[in-house]
Amino acid sequence: MRIVVPPGALVMLVGPAGSGKTTFARRHFRETEVVSSDRCRALVSDDESDMSVSGRAFQLFFEILRHRLELGRVAVADSTAVTARARAELRSLARRCGAPVVAVAFDVPLEVCLARDMVRARRVGREVIERQVELMRQALERIPAEGYDAWYVLDERAQEEAEVEVRRSPRRQAASSPAVREVARNTGGEVHGMTIRKVGVVGCGLMGSGIAETCARQGYEVVVREVNDELLERGLRRVQQSMARAVERGKLPPEERDAAWARIRGTVRMDDLRDCDLVIEAAVERMDVKKEIWRELDRICPERTLFCSNTSSLSITEQASVTRRGDRFCGLHFFNPVPVMKLVELVRGLQTSEETLDTCRRFAESLGKTVVVAKDYPGFIVNLLLVPFLLDAVRALEKGLATKEDIDTAVRLGLNHPMGPFELLDFVGIDTTYYIAEAMFQEFKDPRYAPPVLLKQMTLAGHHGRKTGRGFYEYRQ
């Protein structure tokens, strides 16, 4: 097997302990190109087996990789990377640095890994390796769809016979700012690209605050705009609380939380989004509101700024029609809670250019998201399928078929859903679901999408679910 490593690439070695990653790295790459998590533990504590310093060691691990990639140098990440989260973090780092990503997966039987572990000075142990091998089976299924520039799977024989061609680039200066993100593609020998440094977010509600947090945590400068100071303060407080929970659960180091918070600036002035490279609209799900936002932003923002709507159902083409940049306009539909949910629907409007689509795909992937592409059709993928299900549940409740509790229990246990339909409605927002259903009904004229009377009444009464403290269930604020 011949493995080609492009200039300035991140090479991600994926495999359990004892699978041969480190031996492979030493054989085919320069010592300075290999960044090992074990080595980083040793540098921090003088003991590579000291797991108590893993947090600090991985900070160092990522910092070294980042500096090499920003300088255009090949960087080999030698860690297990058998979890989807670990691979997503490495891909996100590479995308932020504008580097290609090559995954090399080591498919080695459990017995071989255990045998190799037995002769190591520092044993990992059977229990850990068994768990890693099971995660590796899942990784082998997922890697082809995770968005690598190239990926390879090596068994024992392939490890011995593999030829690795490393195409090294000449030294270059680092980008002037660590926040610079180069998102580019090569077409006909010319590079057409878009530099994403600053992201604007319109709306700081549940979705807008989550989008702002996610962008800031991945190193982007963020300006988030709300219509008044009260709503802005509430949204920014939501960001702080979300990151505080992430720190408490060990998902986010305190210093990274502080750095992310420093990248976020709130405003009530639309004009403050003037110098953003990309603007994401996350306002209420009403076409008239969105069009007015886009009209104003189109006057304010320079021609280069990309526009993305977080709409979950409304036409991208219709929104773009009030601007002069239909080719630089697309849908970027995140899911709640944004810092946790991995999916993003990338929606192509009638005029959306390939360059815009490619740039926004890479941007979403740099946030650690999995991207699916949909055409501009009401509801896109998820809501086209989900909304009739939720509306049918409300109609069943209206008819007195069963209590909301029993319907939720039946769906959770009978269909193995994590939430019942009424729990999900409260979580998504009853008003949001109402507006989505109304828009889809106007498009289709299909009774399946007509909002039930109860849904409309609850929207008008302000019973919108978790965000207002009351929906189908009641919640403590």
C-alpha positions as CSV (number, residue, x, y, z in Angstrom):
1,M,0.0,0.0,0.0
2,R,1.3,3.5,-0.9
3,I,0.3,6.3,1.5
4,V,0.7,9.9,0.2
5,V,1.0,12.7,2.8
6,P,0.3,16.2,1.3
7,P,2.4,19.2,2.3
8,G,1.5,20.6,5.7
9,A,-0.9,17.8,6.5
10,L,-2.1,16.5,9.8
11,V,-1.6,12.7,9.9
12,M,-3.9,11.1,12.4
13,L,-2.9,7.7,13.7
14,V,-5.9,5.8,14.9
15,G,-5.6,2.5,16.8
16,P,-5.6,0.9,20.2
17,A,-2.5,0.4,22.4
18,G,-0.3,-2.3,20.9
19,S,-1.6,-1.8,17.3
20,G,1.8,-0.5,16.0
21,K,1.2,3.2,15.7
22,T,4.3,4.4,17.3
23,T,6.6,1.9,15.5
24,F,5.0,3.0,12.2
25,A,5.5,6.7,13.0
26,R,9.2,6.1,13.8
27,R,9.7,4.2,10.6
28,H,8.2,6.6,8.2
29,F,8.4,10.1,9.7
30,R,11.0,12.4,11.1
31,E,11.3,12.5,14.9
32,T,10.3,16.2,14.9
33,E,7.2,15.5,12.9
34,V,5.7,13.0,15.4
35,V,3.7,14.5,18.4
36,S,3.0,11.7,20.9
37,S,0.5,12.0,23.7
38,D,2.8,9.7,25.9
39,R,5.7,12.0,25.2
40,C,3.7,15.0,26.2
41,R,2.9,13.3,29.5
42,A,6.6,12.7,30.1
43,L,7.4,16.3,29.2
44,V,4.9,17.5,31.8
45,S,5.5,15.1,34.6
46,D,8.7,13.1,33.8
47,D,6.5,10.0,33.6
48,E,4.6,9.1,30.5
49,S,2.4,6.7,32.5
50,D,1.2,9.5,34.9
51,M,-2.5,9.7,33.8
52,S,-3.2,12.4,36.4
53,V,-1.6,15.0,34.1
54,S,-3.4,13.9,30.9
55,G,-5.3,17.1,30.8
56,R,-2.2,19.2,30.8
57,A,-0.4,16.8,28.5
58,F,-3.2,17.0,25.8
59,Q,-3.1,20.8,26.0
60,L,0.6,20.6,25.1
61,F,-0.2,17.9,22.5
62,F,-2.7,20.2,20.7
63,E,-0.5,23.3,21.0
64,I,2.5,21.6,19.3
65,L,0.3,20.3,16.5
66,R,-1.3,23.7,16.0
67,H,2.1,25.5,15.8
68,R,3.4,23.0,13.3
69,L,0.3,23.2,11.1
70,E,0.3,27.0,11.2
71,L,3.9,26.9,9.9
72,G,2.9,24.5,7.1
73,R,4.8,21.5,8.6
74,V,3.7,17.9,8.6
75,A,2.4,16.9,12.0
76,V,1.8,13.3,13.0
77,A,-0.7,12.9,15.9
78,D,0.3,9.7,17.8
79,S,-2.5,9.1,20.2
80,T,-5.2,6.3,20.2
81,A,-7.9,8.6,18.7
82,V,-10.3,5.6,18.8
83,T,-13.3,7.8,20.0
84,A,-15.3,9.9,17.5
85,R,-14.8,12.9,19.8
86,A,-11.0,12.6,19.8
87,R,-10.9,12.4,16.0
88,A,-13.4,15.3,15.6
89,E,-11.1,17.5,17.8
90,L,-8.1,16.7,15.7
91,R,-10.0,17.3,12.4
92,S,-11.3,20.6,13.8
93,L,-7.7,21.7,14.7
94,A,-6.5,20.9,11.2
95,R,-9.4,22.7,9.5
96,R,-8.9,25.8,11.6
97,C,-5.3,25.8,10.4
98,G,-6.3,25.2,6.7
99,A,-4.4,21.8,6.8
100,P,-5.4,18.6,5.0
101,V,-6.1,15.6,7.2
102,V,-4.9,12.1,6.5
103,A,-6.2,9.2,8.7
104,V,-4.2,6.0,9.1
105,A,-6.2,3.4,11.0
106,F,-4.5,0.3,12.5
107,D,-6.8,-2.8,12.2
108,V,-5.0,-5.3,14.4
109,P,-6.6,-8.3,16.3
110,L,-7.0,-8.0,20.1
111,E,-4.7,-10.9,20.7
112,V,-1.8,-9.2,18.9
113,C,-2.4,-5.9,20.8
114,L,-2.4,-7.9,24.1
115,A,0.8,-9.8,23.2
116,R,2.6,-6.6,22.3
117,D,1.4,-5.0,25.6
118,M,2.9,-7.9,27.6
119,V,6.5,-7.0,26.4
120,R,6.2,-3.3,27.0
121,A,7.9,-1.7,30.0
122,R,4.7,0.2,30.7
123,R,1.7,-2.1,30.3
124,V,-1.7,-0.6,29.4
125,G,-3.7,-3.7,30.6
126,R,-6.2,-6.1,29.1
127,E,-9.4,-4.2,30.2
128,V,-8.3,-0.9,28.6
129,I,-7.1,-2.6,25.4
130,E,-10.3,-4.6,25.1
131,R,-12.3,-1.3,25.3
132,Q,-10.1,0.4,22.8
133,V,-10.4,-2.5,20.3
134,E,-14.2,-2.3,20.6
135,L,-14.1,1.4,19.9
136,M,-11.7,0.8,17.0
137,R,-14.4,-1.5,15.4
138,Q,-16.8,1.4,15.5
139,A,-14.1,3.8,14.2
140,L,-13.5,1.6,11.1
141,E,-17.1,1.9,10.2
142,R,-17.2,5.7,10.7
143,I,-13.9,6.9,9.3
144,P,-14.9,6.7,5.6
145,A,-17.7,9.2,6.3
146,E,-15.9,11.6,8.6
147,G,-14.5,13.9,6.0
148,Y,-10.8,13.2,5.6
149,D,-8.8,14.2,2.6
150,A,-7.4,10.6,2.5
151,W,-7.7,7.6,4.8
152,Y,-6.0,4.2,4.9
153,V,-6.6,1.0,6.9
154,L,-3.5,-1.1,7.8
155,D,-3.6,-4.7,9.1
156,E,-0.3,-6.3,10.3
157,R,0.9,-7.2,6.8
158,A,0.1,-3.8,5.4
159,Q,2.0,-2.1,8.2
160,E,5.1,-4.0,7.1
161,E,4.7,-3.4,3.4
162,A,3.4,0.2,3.4
163,E,5.3,2.8,1.5
164,V,4.8,6.4,2.7
165,E,5.5,9.4,0.5
166,V,5.7,12.5,2.6
167,R,5.5,15.7,0.5
168,R,7.1,18.3,2.6
169,S,6.6,22.0,1.9
170,P,9.3,24.7,2.3
171,R,9.2,26.7,5.5
172,R,6.8,29.5,5.7
173,Q,5.8,32.2,8.2
174,A,3.0,31.6,10.6
175,A,-0.3,33.4,10.0
176,S,-0.4,36.8,11.5
177,S,-3.1,35.8,13.9
178,P,-3.8,32.4,15.5
179,A,-7.5,33.0,14.7
180,V,-6.9,33.0,10.9
181,R,-8.8,30.2,9.2
182,E,-8.0,29.4,5.6
183,V,-10.8,27.6,3.8
184,A,-9.8,27.0,0.2
185,R,-10.2,24.6,-2.7
186,N,-8.2,24.1,-5.8
187,T,-9.9,24.5,-9.2
188,G,-8.1,24.4,-12.5
189,G,-4.8,25.4,-11.0
190,E,-6.1,28.5,-9.3
191,V,-6.8,28.6,-5.6
192,H,-10.2,30.3,-4.7
193,G,-10.7,30.6,-1.0
194,M,-12.3,32.5,1.9
195,T,-10.6,33.5,5.1
196,I,-12.9,33.1,8.1
197,R,-11.6,35.1,11.0
198,K,-14.7,36.7,12.5
199,V,-18.2,35.2,12.8
200,G,-21.4,37.3,13.3
201,V,-24.5,35.7,14.9
202,V,-27.8,37.5,14.7
203,G,-29.9,36.4,17.7
204,C,-28.8,35.2,21.1
205,G,-31.6,32.9,22.0
206,L,-31.2,29.2,22.5
207,M,-29.8,28.6,19.1
208,G,-27.8,31.8,18.7
209,S,-26.1,31.6,22.0
210,G,-25.2,28.0,21.3
211,I,-23.8,28.9,17.9
212,A,-21.8,31.8,19.4
213,E,-20.4,29.5,22.1
214,T,-19.4,26.8,19.7
215,C,-17.6,29.2,17.3
216,A,-15.8,30.9,20.2
217,R,-14.7,27.5,21.7
218,Q,-13.1,26.6,18.3
219,G,-11.1,29.8,18.2
220,Y,-13.2,32.2,16.1
221,E,-13.8,35.8,17.1
222,V,-17.6,36.2,17.5
223,V,-19.9,39.2,17.5
224,V,-23.5,38.3,18.6
225,R,-26.3,40.8,18.2
226,E,-29.7,40.9,20.0
227,V,-32.5,43.4,19.7
228,N,-32.2,44.8,23.2
229,D,-29.9,44.7,26.2
230,E,-32.2,42.5,28.3
231,L,-32.3,39.7,25.7
232,L,-28.5,40.1,25.0
233,E,-27.7,39.8,28.7
234,R,-29.9,36.7,29.0
235,G,-28.3,35.1,26.0
236,L,-24.7,35.8,27.2
237,R,-25.6,34.4,30.6
238,R,-26.8,31.2,28.9
239,V,-23.3,30.9,27.2
240,Q,-21.6,31.4,30.5
241,Q,-23.7,28.8,32.2
242,S,-23.2,26.3,29.4
243,M,-19.5,26.6,29.5
244,A,-19.5,26.4,33.3
245,R,-21.3,23.1,33.0
246,A,-18.8,21.9,30.5
247,V,-16.0,22.7,32.9
248,E,-17.7,20.9,35.8
249,R,-18.1,17.8,33.7
250,G,-14.4,17.8,32.6
251,K,-15.3,18.5,29.0
252,L,-13.7,22.0,28.9
253,P,-10.5,23.1,30.7
254,P,-11.1,26.4,32.7
255,E,-8.4,28.2,30.7
256,E,-10.1,27.3,27.4
257,R,-13.5,28.5,28.8
258,D,-11.9,31.9,29.7
259,A,-10.2,32.2,26.3
260,A,-13.5,31.4,24.5
261,W,-15.5,33.9,26.6
262,A,-12.9,36.6,25.7
263,R,-13.6,36.0,22.0
264,I,-17.3,36.8,22.3
265,R,-18.6,40.3,22.1
266,G,-22.3,41.2,22.5
267,T,-24.1,44.1,20.8
268,V,-27.5,45.5,20.1
269,R,-26.2,47.3,16.9
270,M,-26.5,45.5,13.6
271,D,-23.8,47.8,12.3
272,D,-21.2,46.0,14.6
273,L,-21.4,43.0,12.2
274,R,-19.9,45.1,9.4
275,D,-16.5,43.5,9.4
276,C,-17.5,39.8,9.9
277,D,-16.4,37.3,7.3
278,L,-19.5,35.1,7.8
279,V,-22.9,35.9,9.4
280,I,-25.2,33.3,10.8
281,E,-28.9,34.4,11.3
282,A,-30.6,32.6,14.3
283,A,-33.7,34.7,14.7
284,V,-37.4,33.7,15.1
285,E,-38.7,31.2,12.5
286,R,-40.6,33.8,10.5
287,M,-39.8,34.7,6.9
288,D,-40.7,38.4,7.3
289,V,-38.3,38.8,10.2
290,K,-35.5,37.0,8.4
291,K,-36.0,39.1,5.2
292,E,-35.8,42.3,7.1
293,I,-32.5,41.2,8.8
294,W,-31.0,40.2,5.5
295,R,-32.0,43.5,3.8
296,E,-30.2,45.4,6.6
297,L,-27.1,43.2,6.6
298,D,-26.8,43.3,2.9
299,R,-26.5,47.1,3.1
300,I,-24.0,46.9,6.0
301,C,-21.7,44.0,5.1
302,P,-19.0,44.0,2.4
303,E,-19.5,41.9,-0.7
304,R,-17.1,39.2,0.5
305,T,-19.2,38.4,3.6
306,L,-21.0,35.1,3.5
307,F,-24.6,34.9,4.7
308,C,-26.0,31.7,6.4
309,S,-29.4,31.1,7.8
310,N,-30.0,28.8,10.7
311,T,-33.6,28.3,9.6
312,S,-35.0,24.8,10.1
313,S,-37.6,25.0,7.4
314,L,-37.8,28.3,5.5
315,S,-36.6,28.7,1.9
316,I,-33.0,29.7,1.5
317,T,-33.7,31.0,-2.0
318,E,-36.5,33.3,-0.8
319,Q,-34.3,34.7,1.9
320,A,-31.5,35.3,-0.5
321,S,-33.8,37.1,-2.9
322,V,-33.7,40.3,-0.8
323,T,-29.9,40.5,-1.0
324,R,-27.4,41.0,-3.8
325,R,-25.4,37.9,-2.9
326,G,-27.5,34.9,-3.8
327,D,-24.4,33.0,-4.7
328,R,-22.9,33.7,-1.3
329,F,-25.9,32.6,0.7
330,C,-26.8,29.2,2.1
331,G,-28.5,27.4,4.9
332,L,-26.5,26.2,7.9
333,H,-29.0,24.5,10.2
334,F,-27.6,23.6,13.7
335,F,-29.4,21.5,16.2
336,N,-30.1,22.2,19.9
337,P,-28.1,22.2,22.1
338,V,-25.5,23.4,19.6
339,P,-22.3,22.6,21.6
340,V,-23.4,19.0,22.0
341,M,-25.4,18.0,18.8
342,K,-23.0,17.0,16.0
343,L,-25.3,17.4,13.0
344,V,-25.4,20.4,10.7
345,E,-27.7,20.5,7.7
346,L,-26.0,22.5,4.8
347,V,-28.7,23.8,2.5
348,R,-28.0,24.8,-1.1
349,G,-30.2,27.6,-2.4
350,L,-31.0,27.9,-6.1
351,Q,-28.1,30.4,-6.6
352,T,-25.6,29.1,-4.0
353,S,-22.2,28.7,-5.5
354,E,-20.0,25.6,-5.2
355,E,-17.4,27.8,-3.5
356,T,-19.8,29.0,-0.9
357,L,-21.0,25.5,-0.2
358,D,-17.4,24.2,0.1
359,T,-16.4,27.0,2.4
360,C,-19.4,26.6,4.7
361,R,-18.9,22.8,4.8
362,R,-15.3,23.3,5.9
363,F,-16.4,25.9,8.4
364,A,-19.0,23.6,10.0
365,E,-16.5,20.7,10.1
366,S,-14.0,23.1,11.8
367,L,-16.6,23.3,14.6
368,G,-16.5,19.5,15.0
369,K,-19.8,19.0,13.2
370,T,-20.9,16.2,10.8
371,V,-22.4,17.9,7.7
372,V,-25.2,16.6,5.5
373,V,-26.2,18.5,2.4
374,A,-29.9,19.1,1.4
375,K,-31.5,21.0,-1.4
376,D,-33.7,24.0,-0.6
377,Y,-37.0,22.1,0.2
378,P,-39.3,22.9,3.1
379,G,-38.1,21.1,6.3
380,F,-34.9,19.9,4.6
381,I,-34.1,16.4,5.9
382,V,-34.8,16.3,9.6
383,N,-37.9,18.4,10.0
384,L,-39.5,17.0,6.8
385,L,-39.6,13.7,8.7
386,L,-39.9,14.9,12.3
387,V,-42.7,17.5,12.1
388,P,-45.6,15.2,11.0
389,F,-44.6,12.8,13.9
390,L,-44.8,15.6,16.5
391,L,-48.0,17.0,15.1
392,D,-49.6,13.6,15.2
393,A,-48.7,13.3,18.8
394,V,-50.4,16.6,19.6
395,R,-53.5,15.5,17.7
396,A,-53.5,12.2,19.6
397,L,-53.5,14.2,22.9
398,E,-56.3,16.4,21.6
399,K,-58.4,13.3,20.8
400,G,-57.9,11.9,24.3
401,L,-56.1,8.8,23.0
402,A,-53.8,8.8,26.0
403,T,-52.2,11.2,28.5
404,K,-49.0,13.1,27.4
405,E,-47.0,11.1,29.9
406,D,-48.2,7.7,28.5
407,I,-47.6,8.8,24.9
408,D,-44.1,9.9,25.9
409,T,-43.4,6.6,27.7
410,A,-44.8,4.6,24.8
411,V,-42.5,6.3,22.3
412,R,-39.4,6.1,24.6
413,L,-39.8,2.4,25.4
414,G,-41.6,1.2,22.3
415,L,-39.6,3.1,19.7
416,N,-36.4,3.4,21.8
417,H,-36.3,7.2,21.4
418,P,-34.4,9.2,24.0
419,M,-37.3,11.6,24.4
420,G,-41.1,11.3,23.9
421,P,-42.7,13.7,21.5
422,F,-44.0,16.2,24.2
423,E,-40.6,16.2,25.9
424,L,-39.0,16.9,22.6
425,L,-41.6,19.7,21.7
426,D,-40.8,21.4,25.0
427,F,-37.1,21.0,24.3
428,V,-37.2,22.3,20.7
429,G,-39.7,25.1,21.6
430,I,-43.5,24.9,21.0
431,D,-43.5,28.2,19.2
432,T,-40.6,27.2,17.0
433,T,-42.4,24.0,16.0
434,Y,-45.6,25.9,15.4
435,Y,-43.9,28.4,13.0
436,I,-42.1,25.5,11.2
437,A,-45.3,23.6,10.8
438,E,-47.2,26.7,9.6
439,A,-44.5,27.4,7.0
440,M,-44.5,23.9,5.7
441,F,-48.3,23.8,5.5
442,Q,-48.3,26.9,3.5
443,E,-45.8,25.3,1.1
444,F,-47.4,21.9,0.8
445,K,-51.1,22.4,1.6
446,D,-50.8,19.0,3.1
447,P,-53.0,18.4,6.2
448,R,-50.2,16.4,7.9
449,Y,-48.3,19.7,8.3
450,A,-51.3,21.8,9.5
451,P,-50.5,22.9,13.1
452,P,-53.1,21.5,15.6
453,V,-55.2,24.1,17.5
454,L,-53.6,23.2,20.8
455,L,-50.1,24.0,19.4
456,K,-51.3,27.5,18.2
457,Q,-53.0,28.2,21.6
458,M,-49.9,27.3,23.6
459,T,-47.8,29.5,21.3
460,L,-50.1,32.5,21.8
461,A,-50.3,31.9,25.6
462,G,-46.5,32.0,25.8
463,H,-46.2,28.3,26.9
464,H,-43.2,27.6,24.7
465,G,-41.5,24.8,26.7
466,R,-38.3,24.7,28.7
467,K,-37.2,28.2,27.6
468,T,-40.3,29.8,29.2
469,G,-40.6,27.4,32.1
470,R,-43.9,25.9,30.9
471,G,-45.0,23.9,27.9
472,F,-46.6,20.5,28.0
473,Y,-44.7,20.1,31.3
474,E,-43.6,22.7,33.8
475,Y,-39.9,23.5,34.6
476,R,-38.1,25.3,37.3
477,Q,-36.2,28.4,35.9
